[in-house]
Amino acid sequence: MFDRDIWQEIFHTLKNNKLRTFLTGFSVGWAIFILVMLLASVNGMQNGFTGQFNDDATNSIFIRPGTTSKAYAGFEAGRRIQFKNGDVEYIRKSFPEDVEYLSARYYSRTSARYKSETGSYPIQAVHPEFQMIEKTIVINGRYFNDADHTNKSKVAVIGRKVAEDLFKKEDPVGKFVQFNESLFRIVGVFIDEGDDNAERRIYAPIGTFQRVYGNTNNISAIALTYNTSYDLTKALEFSGRLEDIMKRRHKVSPEDQAGINVWNYAEAFSDISSFSTVLSTISIGVGFLILIAGIVGIGNIMVFTIKERTKEIGVRKALGAKPQQIINLVLLESTFITALSGFIGLIFAWVILSLIGPTIETPAFSNPSVSLSTVVTATIILIVAGVLAGLIPAIKAANVKPIVALSDK
């Protein structure tokens, strides 16, 4: 393999077939480039999809009321379902082994005022456990606790953007802000990486909010996390039981998908995984088809090369060259062309991804990249492709009879 004379012959052959070698090498390099870029794009889409769920626990389930689409149990279609505080406790008592964290959600908006600064912001009134469900990151102060909820304390946790709007550079923790007509004490500031809109939100204890604004026990939705030991099958089975029991409680038809919606992150991640697998399979298929075209091209150039060197091969065999030596020469030449052009395509793709990949951040596409295993696999594919491209021409060269080769014109 490291014989100097062999490498001189290889470079001499490539030099005499510059255009043919370039075009063939380009097809292989382009195939590897396309393959890596396609796989990186699939990875970028998967990063974008999963990144949208990073702010919530991956074992989350959200239950939302809707409007019934079917008549059921004496009720007409078109009935608006309304959740109440009792639904939260009903779920907690019905699934003591399944539920990890549980919280109601009450949505509203408020006009906030601090000194001369004002703003309108969405409020989510929740239980203290909601911090664990949505993985809220408090960077200053604290989240409200069970004591705040029990005592119906007028406290709130505000997003970073709210703090910047109302307090500028002043520390908001401990200060009082007027929400509509009531004063609330700010106990904490939270961040939501990658989502500025979420940082314009305010959290408050649901008991306080219900008492201050309307003295109601209505809630907008229910959020919970299930047992972390559950696999996909068990998680989906649990959300099915949860949906059934809530539909029975609110007299909604089991076939009615509009009355109550139970959304399980496990199902979403399963769908994303399946979609990514399909995209990866298609990408690999397209890349391999292009690569096969390159392999065929290399095979063709080797056939022409051997035809042009028939007399030379005959002389070699007449002087005692063994068939295996001829095969090794041809295989080494084809592998060299494939590996060199493929590595150029691989490096080119890697450089592009390194430069622009980290700068791409959108909800549906984020940081396209390839793993080390992909690079290693592509390298192995290149070597195997080079061997396959030269195999048939090498066998043909080894079978040339010296007497026939020497008489070739």
N, C-alpha and C positions, 0 to 999 in steps of 0.2 A: 504493500500500500504506500510506503514512503520511498519507493524506488525513484530516484531522480530521473532516470531515462523515461519511465512511464509517464511521469508528470510533464516532461518536456513534450512527449508525443501528444498528450491530451491538450496542452496549450497550443501546440502547433495546429492540431485539428480544429480547435475552436477559432483560432486566428484565421484559418482559411475559410471558415463558414460564419463570418461575423453576423451578417444579417439574419441568417437562419437561426443561429444560436440566440441572438438577442430576442427575436420574436417568440421563440419557444420559451426562453427563460422568462420573458415578460408575462406570458400566459400563466406560468406557474406562480410567479410573484404576485400577479394580480389576483389569482385564486386565493392564495393565502391571505392577502390583504383584505379581500371581500369577506372571507370566512371570519377573520378576527373582528372586523368592523361590525359584521352582522351579530356575532355573539356579544360584543360589547354593547350594541344597541339594545339587544334583548335584556342584558343585565341592567342597562340604564332605565329601561321601562319598568323592570321589576323593582329597582331602587325607588323610582318615582311612585309606584303603586304602594309599596310597603311604607315609604316615607310619610304618606298621608295618614298612616295609622300609628306612627311612632309616639304620638302624644297621648295615646290611650293604651290601657292594658290590653294585651293581645287575647286575653280570655274574657273579653267584655261582651255583654249582651245588652241591647237597647230595646225597650218595649215602648211602642208609640200607639196611642189610640187613633182611630180613623173614623170613617163613616161607613156604615154597613152597606153592602151591595145586594144582600139577600134578605128576604123576610124570614124570621125565625122566632120560635117560641112565643108567638102572638104579637111580635113586634114587626112593623113594616120596614122595608128597605129604606135607606137614607137616614137612619138614626145615627146621631153623633155620639160616639162613646166618650165618656168622661171618667178619667182616673181620679181617685181620691187617696188620701193618706192611708186609709184602711187597706188599699191594695198592696202597699209596701209591706205592711206587717203580715198580710195574708201570704205573700210570697216567702217572707222570712220564716214563718211557721210551717209552711207547706214543704219547704226544701231546706231543712236545717243542715243536711250533709252536703248539699250541692252548692249553696251560695257562699261566696267568700266575703265580698263587700256588696252593699246594697244602698241605693239612694234614690229619692224622688228628685225630679227636676221641675222647676216652675220658671217659665220664661216671661220676661217683661222688658220694658225699657224705662230708663229714668233720666231726668234732667239733673245733672250733678253740678254743684256750685261750691267753689272754695275761694274765698275772698272775691276777687274780681273775675276769676276764671270760671267759665261754664262749658258744659258739653253734654251731649246726649249719647248714652251708652246702653248696650244690652246688659241685662242682669240675669244671672242664673241663680235661683235660690235652690240650694241643695243641702243634703246631709253632710256632715264632716267626712264620711267615708268616701265621698265623691272624689276627694283628692287622690285616693289610691286608684280609683277607676280611671280617671283621666290623666293620672300621673302629672299632676300640676306641680311645677317646680317653683317653690317660694324662694326668692332671692333676698328678701328683706322682711323681717318680722316673722309672722307665723300664719298658718291657716287657722280658721276658726275651729273650735273643738266641741266635744259633747256638752261641756258646761255651757258654752255659748248657745248651743242649740236648745238645751233644756230650759235655760233661763230666758230664752228668746231675746238674747242681747242684740243691741243694734250695732253690730260689727260687720265689717266687709273686707274682702281681699280684692285688690284691684290689679289690673294688668299693667305692664310696664308703660305702655302707650298712654293709658289713663293717667298714670302718675306724672308722665312728662307733660301732658296737656294741662293738668290742673295745678301741679306743684312745681313745675319747671325743675329747678335744681334743689328744691327743698325736700327734706326727708318726710314722706307722707305718714310713716308709721306713728300712731298715737294722735294724729290730727283728726278733726271732725269735718266731715263733708256733708253738705245738705243734698239728700236724694229726694227730689220732689219737695215735700214739706217736712221731711224728717231728717234729723241729724244722725249720721252713722260714724262710728270711730273706725278708722283704717287700722287694721292689725297686721296687714301683710301686703307684699307686692310680688306678683308672679310673672314668669316669662313663659313663652310658648315658642320654641325655636322653629324658625321657618314660617311662622304664621303671624303676621302683624295684626290681622283682623282679630285673632283670638286674644291678643294683648290689649284690645280695646273693650274687654269684657270685665264685668264685676261679679264676684261671687258673694253670696250672703246666706246666713242660716235660713232654711226654708220655713221653720216655725215663726221666726221674726217677720219674715216677708209676708207670710199669709195673714198674720195678725195685723200688721201695720197697713197693708194694702188690701182691704176688703174683708178681713176676718173670715177667710174661706179655708176649706180643706181640699180644694181642687188642686190637682197637679197636672203638669203638661206631659210628662213621660217618666219612665222608670229606667234606671241604669244599674247594672250589677256585674260582678265578675263571678265566675264559677270556679270550682275546685281546680287548682292548677295541675293536678295529676291526671286530669281527663285528656284522653287522646281525641282525635277528630271525631271518631265514631260516637264516643260517649258524650262529647260536647254537643253534637248535633241532636243526639237522642234527648239530652237534657233540655235543649231549647224547644224541641218538639213537645215535650211534656209541659214546659212552661207555657207555650202557646195554647195548648189544649185547656189547661186549667184556667187561664185568663179568659178564654172564650166562653167557657162554661160559666164563669163568675159573672160575665157581662152579657150573657145570653146572645152570643154571636155564633152563627152557623160555623161548624168545623170546616166547611168548604169555602167560607168567606175570607178571602185574602185581604180585603180592604178594611174590615172592621178593626182588627188589631194586627199590628205588624211587629214581629219579633226578629230582630236583626242580630245575627251572631258573627262576630269577627272571624271565628274559626272557618265558617263557610266562605267568607270573603277571601281569606288567605288560601283556602283550598282552591278557589276559582282562579286566583292570581297564579298560584303554583302550576295549575293545569294549563293555563293560558301561556305562561312562560315556557313550559315544557314543549308545547306545540310550536311556539315561535322558535325555540332553540333547535328543535328537530328540523323545521323548515330551513332555518339558516344553515345548519350543518349540511342538509341535503343540497341546497343551492351551492354552497362552497365546494362540496365534493364533486358536483357535476362540472363546475368550472375547473377544478383540479384534475379531473379525469381528462378533460379536453387538453390540459397542459401535458399530462402524462402521454396521451396519444401523440401530441406534437413532438415530445422528446423522443418517443419511440420511432416516429417517422424520420427525424433527423439522424438518429442512430442507424436506421436502415440505409439511408442514403450515404452516410459516412462509411459504413461497412462496404457498400457496393463500390464506392470510390477507392477503397483500400483493399479490394479483393486480392490484387496481385501481391500487395505487401503482406497480407495475412498468409498467402500461399508460401511466400519466401520464409516467413517465420516458422511455419509448420514444417517446411522442407528442412530447415536448420535444426529441427528438434523441439520447437515450442509445443507444449502440451495444450490440449483443448481448454483445460482449466485456466491456464495463463491467459489465453485469448478471452475467455469469459470474464475473468477478473478485470482485464483492461477495459472492456466495453462497459461493464457494470460500474466501474469506478468513474468513468467518464460521464455516464448518465446521472449517477448519484451526485457528482460534483455540480453539474449544471442545475439539477433540481434543488439541491441544498442551498447553493449560492443565491439563486434567484428567489427561492422561497424565503430565505433569511432576510433578504433585502425587503421583500414585501412585509414580512413580520415586523422588522425594525421600523419601517415606515409607518405602519399602523400603530405600533406602540408609541412612537414619537408624537403622532397626531393626538392619540388618546391622552397622553401625558400632558400635552399643552392645553388642549381645549376641554378635555373631560371634566376636570374639577370646576370649570367655570359654568357648566350647564346645570342649572337648578330650576326645574319647573315642576308643577304638581304631578305631571304624567311622565316626566323624564328627568333623571338625575344621575350625574357622575357616571357616564358609560365607561366601563373598564373591563379588563379581562384578568382572570386569575392566573397564578403561576402554573396551575395544572393545565390550563388551556394552552399556554405557551409550550410546555413540555410535550403535550399531546400533538400540537402542530409540528414540533420538531421531529417527533417520531414519524408522523405522517409524511413529512418531507423525505426522510431517509427511505422509508418503505416505498414511497412513490418513485424515487430515483431508481431503486432496485427493480421495481416492476416495469418501469419504462425501458430499461435496458436489457431485461431478461430475454425476451424473444430475439431481439437483434444479436445478443451475445451468443445465444445457442446457435443461431444461424451462422454466425462467424466461426464458431468452433467446429461446425460441420463442413466447412469448406475443404474440399480435397485439394491438396497441393498441386497436382497435375492440371486440374481444371483452373485453379487460380492463376497459375503461371502462364497459361495459354489465353487468359482473359485480356481483351484489348480495351 
